[in-house]
C-alpha cells in the first residue's frame, strides 16, 4: 500500500510526539466516534492537544475547523499541520503551554 502525503505528515508528527514523551492516539471516527474529529489527540505536560494533519493544498473542512475551535475554547491546544509547519509541532505545543492555554 503506497504511503500518502498525509500519512507522511502524520508520521513526522508522531515522531516528534514520541520524542518528547507525549501521550497521543488516533481517534476512530466510525461507530460511536464523530466526524470531523482531529487526526491526533493527546496530552503533554498536563495540556490537551489536537492536531489535524493535511497535505498539499488541502484545508480542514468546516466541521474540522469547528472541532478545532471548540477545543481551543475549552482550553486545549488545537492546530493544523502540513508539510510547511510539520517540523514545528513541539514548538507550537510548547508556545501554547507557555501562554497558559
C-alpha positions in Angstrom: 0.0 0.0 0.0 1.5 3.3 -1.0 2.3 6.0 1.6 0.1 9.0 1.1 1.4 12.6 1.5 -0.9 13.0 4.6 0.5 9.8 6.1 4.0 11.2 5.7 2.8 14.3 7.7 1.2 12.1 10.4 4.4 10.1 10.7 6.5 13.2 11.2 4.1 14.5 13.8 4.0 11.2 15.7 7.8 11.0 15.7 8.0 14.4 17.4 5.3 13.4 19.9 7.2 10.2 20.7 10.5 12.2 21.1 9.0 14.4 23.8 7.1 11.6 25.5 3.6 12.9 24.8 0.6 10.6 25.2 -1.4 10.6 21.9 -3.7 8.5 19.8 -5.7 8.5 16.5 -9.4 8.7 17.3 -11.7 6.3 15.5 -14.4 8.3 13.7 -16.8 5.5 12.8 -19.4 3.8 15.0 -19.5 5.9 18.2 -16.9 8.4 17.0 -17.8 11.7 15.5 -17.0 13.1 12.1 -14.6 16.0 11.9 -12.6 14.9 15.0 -8.9 15.9 14.6 -6.5 13.2 13.4 -4.3 13.1 16.5 -5.3 13.9 20.1 -3.2 13.7 23.2 -1.7 15.2 26.3 1.7 16.7 27.1 2.7 18.5 30.3 -0.9 18.4 31.5 -2.2 20.1 28.4 -4.7 18.5 26.0 -3.8 18.9 22.3 -5.4 18.0 19.0 -3.7 18.1 15.6 -5.4 18.0 12.2 -2.9 16.7 9.6 -3.2 17.9 6.0 -1.0 17.6 2.9 -0.5 19.8 -0.1 -3.2 22.4 -0.6 -5.8 20.5 1.5 -7.6 22.6 4.1 -9.7 21.5 7.1 -13.4 21.1 6.4 -15.9 23.4 8.2 -16.7 20.6 10.6 -12.9 20.0 11.4 -12.5 23.8 11.9 -15.5 23.7 14.3 -13.9 20.9 16.4 -10.5 22.7 16.5 -12.2 26.0 17.6 -14.2 24.2 20.3 -11.1 22.5 21.6 -9.4 25.9 21.9 -12.4 27.5 23.5 -12.4 24.7 26.1 -8.7 25.5 27.0 -7.0 22.9 24.8 -4.4 23.3 22.1 -5.6 22.7 18.6 -3.9 23.3 15.3 -3.4 22.2 11.7 -0.1 20.7 10.5 1.1 20.3 6.9 4.4 19.9 5.1 5.2 23.6 5.7 5.0 23.5 9.5 5.3 19.9 10.5 8.7 20.5 12.0 7.2 22.9 14.5 4.8 20.5 16.3 6.6 20.6 19.6 7.3 24.4 19.3 3.6 25.0 18.7 2.5 22.9 21.7 5.2 24.5 24.0 4.4 28.1 23.0 0.7 27.4 23.7 1.6 26.0 27.1 3.8 29.0 27.8 0.9 31.3 27.0 -1.3 29.5 29.6 -3.5 27.8 27.0 
